[in-house]
Amino acid sequence: MEIPIFILAGGRGTRLASVVNDVPKPLAPVNGKPFLLYLLENYLNQGFKKFYFLLHHKASQIIDCIETLRKTALSDCEIYYSVEPSLLGTGGSVAYTIQSLNFHGEFLIVNADTWVDAESMNLLAGSVSPAIGVIRISDVSRYGKVSIEGEIIQKFEEKMENAGEGWINAGLYKLHSDHFKGREGEFSMEKDVFPDLVLQKKLRAVSLKTEFIDIGIPDDYERFQNWIVSGREHKL
């Protein structure tokens, strides 16, 4: 598949530091393998072969891991690295990559700490950009809520206690480099880019029916490990 995947992997992972502090969060060990390898295996199984790694915190460890995989799982893939000079936020990281690597065109974006099933990336790749993947869950309190009308996103609501059932942002996006024109420095896709697209009624929601987990906190990191060790026999 030609469309590249931008993998956001530069954060400090402070919420997970109590249980993983010797490696960056994407390399958190899961049954003898780094979490990032599970993600890459998912993408490779769907035919993706072009990856941009957006890095900052402990970037050299992630680069070393990827370079090792070039000899095996990533042997016929195109690999690019973008190492931010300082943490620039999700939007700033993407803008820096586009400018520093002279990238133009559509691309997918994923968070390096978020797991979805193998079909979800294909669904998003086949959608019309700009688009974000959304998942319906029983309690959106931890994530904030996405309000949708038809397939167009109407607004993003902040996290709140006892928010109940609803749609959440799955952390998967399909965007175009033009969406970052004129933007630079530190900024957030979620707080700066997406609200502008919502005002223009341009941001589409792609409904994903997938197993979903963000390993950013110890409880969910343990849950993912248990799921892998079990042979993925139960739901996440």
Salt bridges, closest charged atoms under 4 A:
GLU2 OE1 - LYS50 NZ 3.98
GLU41 OE2 - LYS33 NZ 2.98
GLU67 OE2 - ARG70 NE 2.80
ASP76 OD2 - LYS49 NZ 3.04
GLU106 OE1 - LYS174 NZ 3.85
ASP113 OD2 - LYS25 NZ 2.81
GLU151 OE2 - ARG204 NE 3.22
GLU157 OE2 - LYS155 NZ 3.90
GLU165 OE2 - ARG136 NE 3.10
ASP178 OD2 - HIS176 ND1 3.64
ASP178 OD1 - LYS181 NZ 3.83
ASP196 OD2 - ARG183 NH2 2.81
ASP214 OD2 - ARG15 NH2 3.79
ASP214 OD2 - ARG142 NH2 3.91
ASP220 OD2 - ARG142 NH1 2.38
ASP220 OD1 - ARG223 NH2 3.21
